[in-house]
Structures are given as structure tokens and as C-alpha cells.
Amino acid sequence: MQKGNVMNGSDCESIFAALSNYLDGELPEADCNQLERHIQDCAPCVEFVNSLRKSVRLGKQYRPHEPAPALSPGVKRSLEAAYKAMLARQQEPPPEKP
């Protein structure tokens, strides 16, 4: 879901895609209201939101004592390929619903 788009309240995938922007306060008010209404009635989304909030909180609390080791070239290539594939999927139009 992108900023300004109207959400389909029953589309959990759109909710999941919008959650980071929602938690960061970057969604338009209308989208926030629709997301909140959907989450009230959707147990999987409630669970996902709670998990994401916990992850964000723990991430902010994390203080590494030493730098992480460098990634191997193979791991870097794998991550880059996954990132490029994710970007390509985001550029694809959503599938039409019957």
C-alpha cells in the first residue's frame, strides 16, 4: 500500500505492507483509520502488529558491544538478489480480484 491509497479493509497483505509506515506515523489519517478498524477485527493482524511493535522496541534497545562480522561475498550476493526481487515485486501491479 502506498501513501494516499484507499485500503481494502479485508486485505491483510495491504495491512502488513502498510504497518511500518503506520507505526512511523507516515500514513494519511484516512489510511490510519481504515487500518485501525481492520486490525480491531482481525486476530492475525493484531498478532502481527504486536510482533512488529515488539521488534521495533527491541531493535531500539539493542546496543551491540562489538561490530558485526563482515558478510561473506556469497551472503552479500544472496541478500542483494533478494532485495532486487523484492523491489521488482513492488513495481508489479497488484493481481486483479475476481
ABEGO torsion letter per residue (X at the ends): XBBGBBBBAABAAAAAAAAAAAAAGABBAAAAAAAAAAAAABAAAAAAAAAAAAAAAAAAABBBABBBBBBBAAAAAAAAAAAAAAAAAAABBBBBBX
